[in-house]
Amino acid sequence: MGTGKHRAVDARRQKMGSIVVAGTIPLVVALAGTGTANAGRDRSVPATEVDRAEQFGVTGEADQATSRDETGDAETGPSRQWPAAEAQNVRPYRGLYIPEDTLSSLQWARPMPEKEYLAPVDVLHLPVPVAPVPPIAPPPHKLRFGDVQVDAPEWLYREQAIQLNDGAAQAEANLATFLDSVGMERTRSDRIAGQTVGAAAIGVAAGTAVASPFALLGATMGGALGGAVGLPFAPIGLAAGPMGAAYGAALMAAPLAVIGAGVGAALGAVHAFSAPPRALSTPPESDGTTSESAETPTRAGRHYA
């Protein structure tokens, strides 16, 4: 039975009610504005038809012409066909023709640089603005990672092969641009950038090969754990098994692959930086007379035929 007493209003409920009311005010204003806008339209034409007419610029005369065409004017035919909308922001991408056997999409790529000479390392300075170095196009049917080239495997899709080549070429070009900005000559920049990227790729392959037993163990453990977690939610939960296996393999292989890439890149950069220069020169012109010592090499005063 009631006691006749009123319960006191909880302050928290009162505060929550005020927040809810305040939050509904913008919604009410938006709905009221929408209703006012709809009320201003012509009641004889549905709102959707008005919107389409305004969007495509169809006037009343065009509607009448379309109606006449649809009613049996067979000479002119329909003036507009559905769907009549045109996509916006269409900019056709046109460029040079890249052969189908070349796994690259870089329109601004350059051919393989010549290796007839190698400039010495000049005095270096702080980076300054320089022109960006264009990437190098890969040979046909090849995956190119710096100065390392391998045949593209048949199981690799062409788009994925293009992505690999483009990524490696862009990284090589960016590194060469930085080396140019600190004062290196073009051949030295290409040598260091190409050898760094190539050695990094070899390091990744070596690290992955070393990590393969650990990756297999991680895949087994991850697959078992994922299968155990997802089994109660079968059949959808069974997808947790392959996901756990992939995660376990990557968790084991990724660190060694990264370490291999870092070590390989460092060794490649040091080797290319310390490579001796090669001068671009031509042999001296011969006057047709040669001495006996020039014809046969000597050692300790003796001639060797």
Buried (B, 14 or more C-beta within 10 A) or exposed (E): EEEEEEEEEEEEEEEEEEEEEEEEEEEEEEEEEEEEEEEEEEEEEEEEEEEEBEEEEBEEEBEEBBEEBEEEEEEEEEEEEEEEEEEEEEEEEEEEEBEEEBBBEBEEBEEBBEEEEBBEBEEEEEEEEBEEBBBBBBBEEBBBBBBBEEEBEEEEEEEEBBEBBBEBBEBBBBBBBBBBBBBBBEBBBBBBBBBBBBBBBBBBBBBBEBBBEBBBEBBBBBBBBBBEEBEEEEEEBEBBBBBBBBBBBBBBBBEBBEBBBBBBBBBBBBBBBEBEEEEEEEEEEEEEEEEEEEEEEEEEEEEEE
